[in-house]
Amino acid sequence: MIDGSKRRSGYGALAWQAVEQMLLQRGIHELRLAVIAENEPAHAFWKKQQFHYVKPSVNHTGLDVIIYEKQLDIPILS
C-alpha cells in the first residue's frame, strides 16, 4: 500500500513492476486480486496496470469487492 499523499507520483506503478518481476521469477504467470468496490482510485490504478474485470464478489469480512486478473508479462531480454 502506498500512502495517499504519494498518489499519482509513480510509486505504485514502480512497486507493482517489482512485484510482477518477482512473481514471474517464481513461475507465476497469472494473478487475481480483489479491490473494494467503493475504492475508485484503486480500480483506476489496477486497470492502468492492465488488469481486467472478472466479477463482483464479497470478501472474507463481508465487503463488496471486484475481482480483477492479469496474465503477467514475460520480460523481453535485449
N, C-alpha and C positions, 0 to 999 in steps of 0.2 A: 504494500500500500504506500502510495506517495502522498505526502502532506498536501492538503488542498491549496495552500499558498503557493505551491510549485506547479499548479495546474497549467497546462499549455506551455511548459518550458522544455519539453522533450525528455524529461527524466523517466517518465512512464514508458515511453517507447524504447528508450535505451535499456531499461530494466527488463522489459519484455524480450528484447532481442537476446539479451544474455541468457534468460531462462530458456528461450526457444533453442538456442545453441546447446545448452546443457541437456535438454530433453533429447535432441537429435543425437548427441554423443552417446546417450544411453539407449538408443534404438527406439525411441518413442516417436511415432510419426503422425499421430492424431491426438487431439486434445479437446475435451469438452469442459466447459465451465458454466457456472450459474451466476447471473447478475440479478441483484434485487430489482424487481420490476419497476420501482419508482426512481431508480438511480439513472436518470437520463445521461449525465456526463459519462458514466461507466459504459452505457450502451454505445454511445458515440465513440468512445475510446476503442472498445473491442471490435466494433465494425471497421474502424480505421486500420486495425491490425489484421484485417481480412478474416475475422471470424464471421460465421454465417448462422443465422437464426435456425434453431431446431424445433423448439416447442416451449410452451409455458409449463411451469411445474410449481411445486411447493417444496421448500427446503425442510431440513430436519427440525427447525424451530417454528415452522408454520408460516414463514414469509413467502409471498408470491415471488417467483423468480422466473427469469427467461434463460433457457439453455442455449448456448452457442457452441459451435465446434469449428475446428480448423484442421486441415491436412497440413502438417508442418512442412516447410520448405527444406529441401535438401540443399545445403550450401554449395554454391558453384565455386570450385577452386580454380584460380587463374595462375 
